[in-house]
Amino acid sequence: MIICIRNAFLFLFLKGLVLSPLVFASEGQDSLLPLPSYGMKAYRQLFEKIQKISDDNELKSCVKGFVKQYEADLTLPVFFEQVLNARSEGEISLEKVEQITDLIKSWLVPNQDENLLLTTSSVPKEQEEGSEIFSPSPQVIQDYLNQRIVGEPEAMEALAVYVDRHYQSLRINQLIQKTGLNIAPIKKMNLLLVGPTGSGKTASVQHLAKLLNRPFFTGDVSTFSRTGYMGDSADSVIHGLLKSCCYRVGDAEKGIVFLDEIDKVAAKTTSSYRDIGGSDVQSELLKLMEGKEVIVRVKNLGDEKMYTVNTQNILFIGGGSFSELPPKKGPHTISDFINIGFKPELLGRFGEMIFLSPLTKEKILQILNSPIISPLQQNKILLKLGYKIQLQFDESCYPAIVEKSFNLGTGVRGIYTIVDRIIQPILSDTETYKGKTVTIDGSMIEKVFKDSLKDVTKEPWESMYS
C-alpha cells in the first residue's frame, strides 16, 4: 500500500504540480536557512531535524513549516528528488521517506490512476554520478541572456524556454526511471541557431552553459569528415565535452555541445565523388544527436583509459550563418534548408530553429553602454587595476566606434577589435600614463585609424591626460 501511495504521488509530480498552492501554518517551526537557488543546505537541515523526530504530529509540523517557508521556490519533482537522494545517502530512513510521502499524498491525491502504478520500490539504492539536474526558471535564463546578448529578446526567450524544457524533461525522465512508472520518457529537443557572423550564436550558448553550470564544448563542424578519413569525426565533440568536466561521465551525459559552422556540411551535389565532408557528416551527426554510445580513449603516460558516454541526454545546439538560404520576407522553413543540401532526418532532430538578426548600429551602441559586456567598461577595469591608469571615453568617441565597428562587418567581434586598437597606444607605453587619467575622444580615434599603428605618436594621447 505504501508503494502504491508513493507512486500515485509521483504521478502528480509528472503533471507539474507545484508547492505554491499549499498553504500551511508553521507550528513552532524553528527558523531554517534561507533556501539559496537550488541549494542543498536547507534540505539537509530539514532532513537532520526530521530524522530525530519520533512523533508523527511533530514530523508533519516540521514538513509543513518547510513547505510553507519555501513554497515560492520549490516544485514537487525537485522536493521529492531531494527526499530520495537523502534516503540513498543515508540521511533519512526509509520509514521517514514513507511518512513524508504519505503526508503529502494526503494533501494532494484525490484519486489514483491504477493504470500508471507499478509495484516496484521508488527508493534508489545508491546515488549516481551526475544525478542531480537543476535549472533556473525560463525567466531567470532569459533575463541573464538579455543582459549579455543585446537586441535579441525573442531569440533569447525561445532559447531559455527550450533549454529549460530540456533539463526539466531530464529530471522527469530520471524520476520515471527511478520509480518504474509506466510512462514513456519525454523526447529530447535539440536546437538550431541561425544568424550571420557576429550575431551572438556562440556567445549565447557559452553564457547559457555558464549560468546552468553544465559541461560545455564547441565543435567546429567544418573540420569534420566521415570516420576513417582525414579530419575529425563527429564523435570528437564527445571527447572534448568529457574533457571539459574532468572525465566525469555522468556530468558529460547531461552537458551541452555547440555544433558551430554546421551550415558548412551541406551536401555537395556537383561532385561525383563520395561526400565525406557533407552528407556523410550529416549522417554521423544524426546518430550522435539521436543517441548512441561513444567510446572515448584517453592516453596518459603510456596507459590508456576507456570511457563510454551515452549521448541520448546531451543537448546539441547547432549554429551557422546559412548564407546560402535565399532571401525571403517571412521565416525560413525546413524545405528551404533541404533545398540547400540538408537531410530532413537531421533537421528533424532540431526541435526548434531560432533566428538571430544581423548586428545594427543601434545594437553596437547598446553594447558600448552595457555595464556587463561593454568593451569600454572592460578596458577601464583593465587599465585601472592592471596599470593604475584612469581611462575615460568622451561622448564624441561613441559615434566613431559605432561607425567603424559596423563597417568592419564582423559583428560583435568587430567592436572588440576596434576598441582594442584604440587603446593599443596606451598599452604600448603604460609607464608614461601610470597614475594619470587618459580621456579618449572622437578626434583621437580618427587619428589612430588614419595613420598606421607604427606612425601613431604619443602626442595626441599626452595632450589629453592630466
C-alpha positions as CSV (number, residue, x, y, z in Angstrom):
1,M,0.0,0.0,0.0
2,I,2.8,2.4,0.9
3,I,4.5,1.8,-2.5
4,C,1.2,2.3,-4.3
5,I,0.6,5.6,-2.5
6,R,4.2,6.7,-3.3
7,N,3.8,6.0,-7.0
8,A,0.5,7.8,-7.0
9,F,2.2,10.8,-5.5
10,L,4.9,10.7,-8.2
11,F,2.3,10.6,-10.9
12,L,1.2,14.0,-9.7
13,F,4.8,15.2,-9.9
14,L,4.8,14.4,-13.6
15,K,1.7,16.5,-14.0
16,G,3.7,19.5,-12.9
17,L,2.0,20.3,-9.5
18,V,3.9,23.0,-7.6
19,L,4.1,23.8,-3.9
20,S,2.7,27.3,-4.3
21,P,-1.0,26.2,-3.7
22,L,-0.1,24.6,-0.4
23,V,-0.7,27.0,2.5
24,F,0.0,25.7,6.0
25,A,0.7,27.3,9.3
26,S,4.1,26.8,10.8
27,E,3.5,25.4,14.3
28,G,6.6,26.3,16.4
29,Q,8.9,25.8,13.4
30,D,12.4,26.9,14.1
31,S,13.9,29.3,11.5
32,L,15.5,27.4,8.6
33,L,18.4,28.5,6.5
34,P,17.4,30.8,3.6
35,L,17.0,28.5,0.6
36,P,19.6,29.5,-2.0
37,S,18.9,29.0,-5.7
38,Y,18.8,25.2,-5.9
39,G,20.9,24.9,-2.8
40,M,21.3,21.9,-0.5
41,K,21.8,23.4,2.9
42,A,18.2,24.0,3.7
43,Y,17.3,20.5,2.6
44,R,20.0,18.9,4.8
45,Q,18.9,21.0,7.8
46,L,15.3,19.7,7.3
47,F,16.5,16.0,6.9
48,E,18.7,16.2,10.0
49,K,15.7,17.6,12.0
50,I,13.1,15.1,10.9
51,Q,15.4,12.1,11.4
52,K,15.5,12.9,15.1
53,I,11.7,13.2,15.3
54,S,9.7,10.3,16.6
55,D,6.3,11.8,16.9
56,D,4.1,11.8,13.8
57,N,2.5,15.1,14.5
58,E,5.8,16.8,15.1
59,L,7.1,15.4,11.8
60,K,4.0,16.7,10.0
61,S,4.5,20.1,11.6
62,C,8.2,20.2,10.6
63,V,7.5,19.3,6.9
64,K,4.5,21.7,6.7
65,G,6.7,24.5,8.0
66,F,9.4,23.8,5.4
67,V,6.8,23.7,2.6
68,K,5.3,27.0,3.8
69,Q,8.6,28.8,4.0
70,Y,9.9,27.7,0.6
71,E,6.7,27.4,-1.4
72,A,7.7,30.1,-3.9
73,D,11.0,28.3,-4.8
74,L,10.1,24.6,-4.9
75,T,8.4,22.3,-7.3
76,L,7.3,18.8,-6.3
77,P,9.7,16.9,-8.6
78,V,12.7,18.8,-7.0
79,F,11.4,18.3,-3.5
80,F,10.8,14.6,-3.8
81,E,14.1,14.1,-5.7
82,Q,15.9,15.5,-2.7
83,V,14.0,13.2,-0.4
84,L,15.1,10.2,-2.4
85,N,18.7,11.5,-2.6
86,A,18.7,11.9,1.2
87,R,17.5,8.4,1.6
88,S,20.1,7.0,-0.8
89,E,22.8,8.9,1.1
90,G,21.6,7.6,4.4
91,E,20.5,11.0,5.7
92,I,17.0,9.8,6.5
93,S,15.4,6.3,6.9
94,L,13.0,4.5,4.6
95,E,10.4,5.0,7.3
96,K,10.8,8.8,7.2
97,V,10.5,8.8,3.4
98,E,7.3,6.8,3.6
99,Q,5.9,9.1,6.2
100,I,6.7,12.2,4.1
101,T,5.2,10.6,1.0
102,D,2.1,9.6,2.9
103,L,1.7,13.1,4.4
104,I,2.0,14.9,1.1
105,K,-0.3,12.4,-0.6
106,S,-3.0,13.2,1.9
107,W,-2.8,16.8,0.9
108,L,-2.9,16.3,-2.9
109,V,-4.1,13.0,-4.1
110,P,-7.9,12.9,-4.5
111,N,-7.9,10.0,-7.0
112,Q,-5.4,7.4,-8.2
113,D,-4.9,6.2,-11.7
114,E,-4.1,2.5,-11.2
115,N,-3.0,2.0,-14.8
116,L,0.1,4.2,-14.1
117,L,1.1,2.4,-10.9
118,L,3.7,-0.3,-10.7
119,T,4.6,-2.4,-7.6
120,T,8.3,-1.5,-7.6
121,S,10.3,0.3,-5.0
122,S,10.7,4.0,-5.5
123,V,13.7,4.5,-3.3
124,P,17.0,4.2,-5.2
125,K,19.8,2.1,-3.6
126,E,22.6,4.5,-4.4
127,Q,23.4,8.0,-5.6
128,E,24.5,8.0,-9.2
129,E,27.2,10.4,-10.5
130,G,25.7,13.5,-12.1
131,S,22.1,12.5,-11.0
132,E,21.1,16.0,-9.8
133,I,19.6,18.1,-12.6
134,F,18.8,21.7,-11.8
135,S,17.8,24.6,-14.0
136,P,16.7,28.1,-13.2
137,S,13.3,29.3,-14.5
138,P,13.0,30.4,-18.1
139,Q,12.6,34.0,-16.9
140,V,15.8,33.9,-15.0
141,I,17.6,32.4,-18.0
142,Q,16.1,34.9,-20.4
143,D,17.0,37.9,-18.2
144,Y,20.5,36.6,-17.8
145,L,20.9,36.2,-21.6
146,N,19.3,39.5,-22.4
147,Q,21.9,41.3,-20.3
148,R,24.7,39.7,-22.4
149,I,23.2,39.4,-25.9
150,V,21.6,42.7,-26.8
151,G,18.7,43.3,-29.2
152,E,17.5,39.7,-29.4
153,P,14.8,39.4,-26.8
154,E,12.6,37.0,-28.9
155,A,15.5,34.7,-29.7
156,M,16.7,34.6,-26.1
157,E,13.2,33.9,-24.9
158,A,13.0,30.9,-27.2
159,L,16.4,29.7,-26.2
160,A,15.6,30.0,-22.5
161,V,12.2,28.2,-22.8
162,Y,13.5,25.2,-24.8
163,V,16.7,24.8,-22.8
164,D,14.7,24.8,-19.6
165,R,12.3,22.3,-21.1
166,H,15.2,20.1,-21.9
167,Y,16.5,19.9,-18.3
168,Q,13.0,19.7,-16.8
169,S,12.5,16.7,-19.2
170,L,15.7,15.1,-18.0
171,R,14.6,15.4,-14.4
172,I,11.2,13.9,-15.1
173,N,12.7,11.1,-17.1
174,Q,15.1,10.4,-14.2
175,L,12.1,10.1,-11.9
176,I,10.3,7.8,-14.3
177,Q,13.4,5.6,-14.5
178,K,14.0,5.5,-10.7
179,T,10.4,4.9,-9.8
180,G,9.4,2.5,-12.5
181,L,6.3,4.4,-13.6
182,N,4.7,3.0,-16.8
183,I,5.1,6.3,-18.7
184,A,7.1,6.8,-21.9
185,P,10.0,9.2,-21.3
186,I,9.9,12.7,-22.7
187,K,11.8,13.1,-26.0
188,K,14.8,15.4,-26.3
189,M,14.7,18.5,-28.4
190,N,17.9,19.9,-29.9
191,L,18.2,23.5,-31.1
192,L,19.4,25.2,-34.2
193,L,20.6,28.9,-34.1
194,V,20.6,30.7,-37.5
195,G,22.2,34.1,-37.9
196,P,25.0,36.0,-39.6
197,T,28.6,36.1,-38.3
198,G,28.8,38.0,-35.0
199,S,25.1,37.9,-34.2
200,G,25.7,36.2,-30.8
201,K,25.1,32.5,-31.6
202,T,28.3,31.1,-29.9
203,A,28.2,33.7,-27.1
204,S,24.6,33.0,-26.2
205,V,25.3,29.3,-25.7
206,Q,28.5,30.0,-23.8
207,H,26.7,32.2,-21.4
208,L,23.9,29.7,-21.1
209,A,26.2,26.8,-20.2
210,K,27.9,29.1,-17.6
211,L,24.6,30.0,-16.0
212,L,23.5,26.4,-15.8
213,N,26.9,25.2,-14.7
214,R,26.8,22.4,-17.3
215,P,29.8,20.9,-19.1
216,F,30.2,22.7,-22.5
217,F,32.2,22.1,-25.6
218,T,32.2,23.8,-29.0
219,G,33.0,21.7,-32.1
220,D,33.9,23.2,-35.5
221,V,31.7,21.1,-37.8
222,S,33.5,22.4,-40.8
223,T,36.6,20.3,-39.9
224,F,34.6,17.1,-39.6
225,S,34.8,14.2,-42.0
226,R,33.4,10.7,-42.2
227,T,35.0,8.4,-39.6
228,G,38.1,6.8,-41.1
229,Y,39.0,9.7,-43.3
230,M,41.3,12.7,-42.8
231,G,39.9,15.2,-40.3
232,D,37.9,15.0,-37.0
233,S,34.9,12.7,-36.7
234,A,31.7,13.9,-35.2
235,D,32.4,11.8,-32.1
236,S,35.3,14.0,-31.3
237,V,33.0,16.6,-29.7
238,I,32.1,14.0,-27.0
239,H,35.8,13.7,-26.2
240,G,36.0,17.4,-25.8
241,L,32.9,17.5,-23.7
242,L,34.1,14.8,-21.4
243,K,37.5,16.5,-21.0
244,S,35.7,19.8,-20.1
245,C,34.3,18.1,-17.0
246,C,37.4,16.2,-16.0
247,Y,36.2,12.9,-17.5
248,R,33.1,12.7,-15.2
249,V,30.8,10.6,-17.5
250,G,27.6,11.3,-15.5
251,D,28.1,15.1,-15.9
252,A,29.1,14.9,-19.6
253,E,26.0,13.0,-20.4
254,K,23.9,16.0,-19.3
255,G,26.2,18.6,-20.9
256,I,25.8,21.0,-23.9
257,V,27.6,20.6,-27.2
258,F,27.6,23.6,-29.7
259,L,28.0,22.4,-33.3
260,D,29.5,25.6,-34.8
261,E,29.5,26.2,-38.6
262,I,27.0,23.4,-39.1
263,D,25.9,25.1,-42.3
264,K,29.3,24.1,-43.8
265,V,28.2,20.4,-44.0
266,A,25.5,20.9,-46.6
267,A,25.5,18.1,-49.1
268,K,27.6,18.6,-52.3
269,T,25.5,17.9,-55.4
270,T,28.1,18.9,-58.0
271,S,30.7,16.2,-57.2
272,S,30.7,12.6,-58.5
273,Y,32.8,11.5,-55.5
274,R,31.6,10.4,-52.1
275,D,30.7,13.4,-50.0
276,I,32.7,12.6,-46.9
277,G,32.6,16.1,-45.6
278,G,28.9,16.9,-46.2
279,S,26.3,14.2,-46.5
280,D,28.3,11.6,-44.6
281,V,29.0,14.0,-41.7
282,Q,25.3,14.8,-41.5
283,S,24.6,11.1,-41.2
284,E,27.1,10.8,-38.3
285,L,25.7,13.9,-36.6
286,L,22.3,12.4,-36.9
287,K,23.4,9.2,-35.0
288,L,25.1,11.3,-32.4
289,M,22.1,13.6,-31.7
290,E,19.7,10.7,-31.7
291,G,21.6,8.9,-29.0
292,K,24.5,6.5,-29.2
293,E,27.3,5.2,-27.0
294,V,30.6,6.8,-27.8
295,I,33.9,5.2,-26.7
296,V,36.5,7.7,-25.6
297,R,40.0,6.5,-25.2
298,V,42.4,8.7,-23.2
299,K,46.1,8.0,-23.1
300,N,48.2,9.2,-20.1
301,L,51.8,8.3,-19.5
302,G,51.6,5.2,-21.7
303,D,48.4,4.0,-20.0
304,E,45.0,4.0,-21.8
305,K,41.7,4.5,-20.1
306,M,38.4,4.0,-21.9
307,Y,35.2,5.8,-21.2
308,T,31.7,5.1,-22.6
309,V,29.4,8.1,-23.0
310,N,25.8,7.9,-23.9
311,T,24.7,10.9,-26.0
312,Q,21.0,10.5,-25.5
313,N,20.6,13.3,-22.9
314,I,23.3,15.6,-24.3
315,L,21.8,18.9,-25.6
316,F,23.1,19.6,-29.1
317,I,22.8,23.2,-30.3
318,G,23.8,23.8,-33.9
319,G,24.8,27.2,-35.2
320,G,25.6,28.7,-38.6
321,S,25.0,31.7,-40.9
322,F,23.3,29.6,-43.6
323,S,24.2,32.3,-46.1
324,E,23.0,30.1,-49.0
325,L,19.4,30.4,-47.8
326,P,17.5,32.6,-50.3
327,P,16.3,35.9,-49.0
328,K,12.6,35.9,-48.1
329,K,10.2,38.1,-46.2
330,G,8.8,35.5,-43.8
331,P,10.7,33.0,-41.7
332,H,12.6,30.2,-43.5
333,T,11.1,26.7,-43.4
334,I,12.6,23.2,-43.2
335,S,12.1,22.9,-47.0
336,D,14.4,25.9,-47.5
337,F,17.2,24.0,-45.6
338,I,16.5,20.8,-47.5
339,N,16.9,22.7,-50.8
340,I,20.5,23.8,-49.9
341,G,21.7,20.3,-49.0
342,F,20.5,19.3,-45.6
343,K,18.8,16.0,-44.8
344,P,15.3,16.1,-43.5
345,E,16.2,13.5,-40.9
346,L,18.9,15.7,-39.4
347,L,16.7,18.8,-39.5
348,G,14.0,16.8,-37.7
349,R,16.4,16.3,-34.7
350,F,16.3,20.0,-34.2
351,G,13.1,20.6,-32.3
352,E,13.3,24.4,-32.8
353,M,15.0,26.8,-35.1
354,I,15.9,30.2,-33.6
355,F,16.8,33.0,-35.9
356,L,19.1,35.9,-34.8
357,S,19.3,39.2,-36.7
358,P,22.4,41.0,-38.0
359,L,24.2,43.5,-35.9
360,T,22.9,47.0,-36.3
361,K,24.4,50.4,-35.3
362,E,21.7,50.6,-32.6
363,K,22.9,47.2,-31.2
364,I,26.5,48.3,-31.2
365,L,25.6,51.4,-29.2
366,Q,23.7,49.3,-26.7
367,I,26.7,47.0,-26.3
368,L,29.0,50.0,-25.7
369,N,26.7,51.3,-23.0
370,S,26.2,47.9,-21.4
371,P,27.6,47.7,-17.8
372,I,28.3,43.9,-18.3
373,I,29.6,43.3,-21.8
374,S,30.9,46.7,-22.9
375,P,34.5,46.5,-24.1
376,L,34.8,50.1,-22.9
377,Q,34.0,49.2,-19.3
378,Q,36.2,46.1,-19.5
379,N,39.2,48.2,-20.6
380,K,38.5,50.8,-17.9
381,I,38.8,48.0,-15.3
382,L,41.9,46.5,-17.1
383,L,43.8,49.8,-17.1
384,K,42.8,50.8,-13.6
385,L,43.5,47.5,-11.8
386,G,46.4,46.3,-14.1
387,Y,48.2,49.5,-14.8
388,K,46.8,52.2,-12.5
389,I,45.6,54.3,-15.4
390,Q,42.2,56.0,-15.3
391,L,40.6,55.6,-18.7
392,Q,37.7,57.8,-19.8
393,F,35.7,57.9,-23.0
394,D,34.3,61.2,-24.2
395,E,30.8,61.2,-25.7
396,S,32.2,62.0,-29.1
397,C,34.0,58.7,-29.3
398,Y,30.8,56.6,-29.4
399,P,29.7,57.5,-33.0
400,A,33.2,56.9,-34.2
401,I,33.4,53.4,-32.6
402,V,29.9,52.5,-33.8
403,E,30.6,53.5,-37.4
404,K,34.0,51.7,-37.6
405,S,32.6,48.6,-35.9
406,F,29.7,48.4,-38.2
407,N,31.8,49.0,-41.4
408,L,34.2,46.2,-40.3
409,G,31.3,43.7,-40.9
410,T,32.4,41.1,-38.3
411,G,29.6,41.5,-35.8
412,V,30.3,41.8,-32.1
413,R,33.9,40.7,-32.6
414,G,34.4,43.8,-34.6
415,I,33.5,46.1,-31.7
416,Y,36.2,44.5,-29.5
417,T,38.7,44.7,-32.4
418,I,38.1,48.4,-32.8
419,V,38.3,49.2,-29.1
420,D,41.5,47.1,-28.7
421,R,43.1,49.0,-31.5
422,I,42.1,52.3,-29.9
423,I,43.8,51.6,-26.6
424,Q,46.8,49.9,-28.1
425,P,48.9,53.1,-28.0
426,I,48.2,53.4,-24.2
427,L,49.1,49.8,-23.5
428,S,52.3,50.1,-25.5
429,D,53.6,52.7,-23.0
430,T,51.9,52.1,-19.7
431,E,54.7,53.6,-17.7
432,T,54.1,57.0,-19.2
433,Y,50.4,57.0,-18.3
434,K,50.7,55.3,-14.9
435,G,48.8,57.2,-12.2
436,K,47.2,59.6,-14.8
437,T,43.8,60.0,-16.4
438,V,43.5,59.4,-20.2
439,T,40.4,60.7,-22.0
440,I,39.7,59.4,-25.5
441,D,37.5,61.4,-27.9
442,G,36.4,61.1,-31.5
443,S,39.3,63.0,-33.0
444,M,41.9,60.7,-31.3
445,I,40.1,57.7,-32.7
446,E,40.2,59.1,-36.2
447,K,43.9,59.8,-35.7
448,V,44.5,56.1,-34.7
449,F,42.8,54.8,-37.9
450,K,44.1,57.5,-40.2
451,D,47.7,56.6,-39.5
452,S,49.3,53.1,-39.3
453,L,49.9,51.9,-35.8
454,K,53.6,52.3,-36.3
455,D,53.2,56.0,-37.1
456,V,51.0,56.9,-34.2
457,T,52.9,59.1,-31.8
458,K,52.2,59.7,-28.2
459,E,51.4,63.3,-28.7
460,P,47.6,63.2,-29.1
461,W,47.3,61.0,-26.1
462,E,49.6,63.0,-23.9
463,S,47.6,66.1,-24.6
464,M,44.5,64.5,-23.1
465,Y,45.8,63.2,-19.8
466,S,46.2,65.3,-16.6
